[in-house]
Amino acid sequence: MTCEASRPLRICFPIVDRTREVGGSHISAMTLIQCLDRSRFDPKIMLIGEKGRVGLLAQNSGQTPERILPDAATNLTFFGSVRMVREATRVLTKGKFDVVHTNEGKMHVIWGLAAKLAGVAHVWHHRGNPNARGLRFLAPLTANQVISVSRYAAPNGSGIMATQRSSVIPSPFDLGIADTSKTMGRKQALEELLLPSNAKLVGFFGHYSDRKRPLKFIETIAAARRIDPQLPVHGLMFGEEHDPGLLKQMKLAIGQFGLQSQIHLMGFRKPAEIWLAGCDALLVPAVEEPFGRTLIEAMLVGTPVVAAASGGNVEAIDDGRTGLLATADDADALARRLLSILRDPELANSIRSNAKDHAQTFFGIEAHVRGVEAIYDRIGAAGNLR
């Protein structure tokens, strides 16, 4: 990898387009791309697959992405993967890119290999499990730098990838959502669901997957109502099915617990922050979550968080000060901590204040962008690290 001093560092962002789901990785990547210093960096989005929500997100962010291999997003065969590596190598070479910055699973593999073949530096942005096979076995071979969204997600061990070539940079957040009106959000929710003014609204935000534990959310709401039957607790579940069959299981669990009038399946809503602000608490039962975006967004809009003591949740929350933690997968423990917020306005207000200050200090867009730019600068200054 070489870069002429007279031109900005050219950075390729390959992203699989999706017809349904836009995740935190897409939002973070688009935010970074928007805010990079154009006098030093020249980012380009390469969309893989047919037109979907990610491409629309890119366009709405003011980007002009290119689209390659429209049939490749679902072609996971060996020969399909070889074809993708060859095309990725061609794109990197023809485009005279200096860096390829990958943000998700298969893109790490395909474009990491292509980077080696094209002589391009590879930045592996890891948002998953620290024990992922790709991170353990492929990243040391292809990645010039691994960026992890939390210490939990970072490469473990004592090798070079866990020390010299790994950095922790939290995801970026729009601090402007801190101005979202909680009063309007609550009014909107109560009116749509025809709920009384004393209803306690507990939110679940995220796709319906096993790791997010939507079934545990339902079980926790049932436990809260069992512990305090006089408290009008309602669970609002925002999201869409990710793991096939899970929505059916959720509806079955709602019926089994007799929560047809207390659990509300809200579907996917955008923008989400007004709904998040309208909740009295955010319940995050997710386990092994590298870094939950909604958790930080709740802090910014002033919604207290109760989360499973697992993964990156433990790093994001100072238990008792910026939120509450409970034993993972223990519905009764989660319910008791949830009730402590719903029944104690003084505790809730203290957590709101502390959490908002914490989020505004550590999770802004500028800090994230400057951190990533520093990595690009080191790569550019070092020249060909391979």
N, C-alpha and C positions, 0 to 999 in steps of 0.2 A: 504493500500500500504506500503510495506516494501522493503528496499533495503540493501543488504549486503554491508558493507563499502569496501570489497575487490574487488568488481566488478563494472563496469560502469552501469549507469542508463539505463535500457532497454526501448526504446521508440518505440511505434508502430505508423506508419503513414498509416492509411487506405485511399486509393484513388480510386475513380471510374475510370476505364479505359474508354477511349472514342475512337471511330473509326474516328472521324473527328476533333474535337476541342481540342486544347491545350491552356489553358488560363494562365493568369498571376499567378493565385494561384498555378498551377502546376510548373511553372518555379521557383517561389519563394520557394516552398517546396523542390524541388530538389536541389536548391542552398544551402538551409539551411542544408539539409541532407548531402550533399557533404562536407560541411565545419565544421560540428560538431567535437569537440575534441574527438577523438576515445578513448583516455585514460580515459575519464569521461562519455562518452555517447555511447550507442550501438543502433543506429537507424535501423529499419526494415520496409520496404515498403510492405504493403498488398494491392494488386490490386484486385478490385472487378469488375467482368464482363469479357467479351470476350476481346481478344487481340486488342489493338488500339494504338493510337499515344502516349498516356501517358506512356504505358509500354515501348514503343520504346524510349521515352525521358529518362525514368529511366535507361534503359540499356546503352544508349549513355552517361549518366552521371556517368557511372561506378558502378551502383547499381545492386544488384541481388534480385529483388523483388519476393515475393511469390504471387500466384494467388489463390483466394478462390471464391466460389460461382460464377462460370462463367455465370450463367443465372440471377444473382441477380440485375444487373444494371438497367434492364428494368422491374423488378418485383416489382411494387409499391403497390400491394394489401396488405390488413391487414395481411393475413397469410404469405405473402412473407416477410413483415417487421419483423414479429415475428420470422420467420426462420433466418433472417439476425441477429437479436439481439442474438439469441441463438448461432449462429455460431461465432459471434464476441466475445461473452463471453467465448466460448471454446478456441478461438485463444489467447485471452488475458491471460487466466488462464494457458493453456498448454505452452505458450511461456514465462511464468514468466515475463511478462512485468510490468514495474513500472508506465509508463505513456502512455496514448494514446493521440496523437496530431491530431486533426481533422481540415480540411481546407475548407470544403464546406458543403452546405445545409444538405442533407440527412445523410451524414456521422456524422455531429454533433449530430443528433438525435439518430441514430442507435448505434453508438459507445459510445456516452455519457451514454446511458442507460446501455450498456454492461459494461462500466467502473464501474458504481455503483454496478452491480451484481458481478463483478469480484474483487471488492475492489482495483481498479486501479485509479490513478489520471488522470484527464481529462483536457487537454489544448484545449480550443476552440479558433481557429484562425479565427477571424471574418473579412470578406472582403465585407460585404453586407450592407444593409440598417440598420440603428440603431434601427428602429422600427420593425424589423423582429420579428415575434411571438416567434420563437425559442430562440432568444437572450433574449427576455423579460421574457418568462415563463419557458423555460427548462434550459437555462444556469445557472440560480441561483441554480438549483437543482443538476446539474451534474458536472459543471465545477469548478475545483479548481482555474483556471485562464483563463481569456479572454484576448487574444491579439488582438488589433484592428490596422488596417493599417493606420488609421488617427483618429484625434479627432472627426471628423464628424461621423465615423463608430462606435465609442465607445458607450458602454451602457450609456444611459442618465438617469437623475434622481439623487436621493441622496441615493439610497440603497447601500448595501454592494458590489453588483456586479459593480456598477459605481465608487466605490472608492477603497476599499482594494483589490479586486480581478480582477482588470482591468488595463491593461497597453497598451500604444500606442507605437508600434514599426513599423516604416515605412518599406515597402518591400525592399529587397536587389537588388542592381543593379551592373552589371559588369562595373566598371569604365573604363575598357580597351576599350570600344566602343567609348570613346572620341577621339580615334585616327582614327576613320573611315574617309575616304577621302570624303569631300563634292564635290570636283571636279569630282572624279570618279563617285559618285552617281548621280550627275546632268547629266553628260555625258551619263551614262547608260540609264537614263530615257528619255532624249531628243532623243537619237538614236532609242530606242525601239518604241517610240510614233511618231517619225518623226516630231518633233516640232522644231520651230526656236529657236535660241540661246537666244532671248529676252523673251521667255515664262516664266511666273511666275507660279511656281509649288506649289500647296497647297495640303498637304496630309491629308487623313483620314485613320487612322489605328485602326482596331477593328472589331469585328464581327458585322454583320448587325442585330441589335436588336433595339427595340424602345428606350431603355435607352441611347444607343449610339447616337441616333438621326441622322442617315444617311440621312433621308429626309431633315432635317434642314441644313445639310451640303450642299446638292444640292441647296436648296433655298438660302443659303448664297452666294454661288458662283454666282447664278443668280443675286442676289442683288448687288454684287461687280461689275459685268459686266454692270449692269444697271447704277450704280453710276459713273463708270469710263469706258465707252465703249472702250476707246483707249488702256487700259491696257490689255495685252494678258494673262488673268488669266485662269489657267487650274487646275481642281480638279482631283487628283489621289486618288482613293478609294481602299485601300488594305483591304481585309477581305473576309469572307464567310457569307452566310445567316444563321442566328441563329433563328430568328422568322419567321415561315413559311409565305410565301406570301409577305414578305417585299422586296425581290429583285425585284419582279414583280412591286411593287409600285415605287421602285426607278427608274426602267427603264421607267415607265410611266411618272414620274415627270421630268426625263431628257428630254423626248420628249416634254412634255408640255412647258418647259422653253426654248426649242430650243437649248439644250446644248449637242447635240450628238457629236459635235467636241471638246467640252470643258471639259466634264466629262469622265474620263477613269476608267472603272471597271477593276482593276488590279488583282483581285483574291488574294489568300493567297500566300505570298512570304516569303521564309526563306533562309538566314537571312534577317531580315527586316531593320536592321540599315543602310545598304548602301542606301536603297531607302529613308529612313527617312532623312538621311544626304543630299540626293540630292534635297530635297524640300526646297523652299524658306520660307515656313511657315508650321506649323502644326495647323490645325483647329480642336478644340475639342468642339463640340456642346453638348456633353453628359451631362445629368442632373442626380443629385443624385449619381454621381460616387464616391464610397468610396475612391478610390485611383487609378488613371490611370497610368499604367506603361509606356505607350507610351509617356506621357507628360514628365516624367523624362528622358526617353531615348532621347527625342528630345533635352532637355537641354544639355545632355552629348555630343551629336553629333553636337551641334551648330546650331540647327534649332529653330528659334523663335516660341513661342507658343501663340495662341489666343484661349481662352477657355471660356466656359459659366461660369458665376459666380454662381456655384452650387456645393454642396457636397464638396469632398476633393480637388477639383480644387482650391478653395479659400485658402486652407492651403499651397498648393504646389507653388502657384504663388504670388509673391509680385508685385501687379499691377503697371506697368510702369517701373519696375526694372528688374524682371526676366521673364516677360511675360506680356500679356495684358488680362484683363477680360472684358466681356461684358454681358449684361442682358441675362439670359437664355431664349432660345426659341424665341429670337428677331433677325431675320435674318438680318435686316438692321443694328442693333447695332453691330452684329458680323462682318458684311461686312465692316463697317466703321473702326473698329479696325484692321481688316485684311489689309485693304488698307493703313492704316497708317504705317504698317510695310513694305508692298510691295513697297511703294512710298518713303520711307525715309530710305536710307541705313545707315545713322548715328544712327538712333533709333534702327534699326535691329542689327547693330554691338554691340551697347551698351547692348542690351538685351542678345545677344549671350554670351558675355563675363561674364556678371553678373550671368546668368543662369547656365553656365557651372561651375563656381566657387561654386555656391550654391549647385548644384547637387553633385559635387565631395566631398563637405564637409559633407553633411548630409545623403546621400543615398547610401553609399558604403556597400559592403557585410559584411565586418568585424563588423561594428557597429550593423547591424541586428543580426548577429550570436551571438555576445557577449550579446546582450539584451535578446535573447531567452534562451541562456545558463544560464543566471543569474536566469531566472524563473525556469528552470529545477533544478538548484542548491537549490533554496528555497524550492521547492517541496520535493526534496530528503532529505534535512536537516530536514524538518518538519515531515517526516514520514507520517502516515495516517492522513490526514487532515479531514477526515470524521468520 
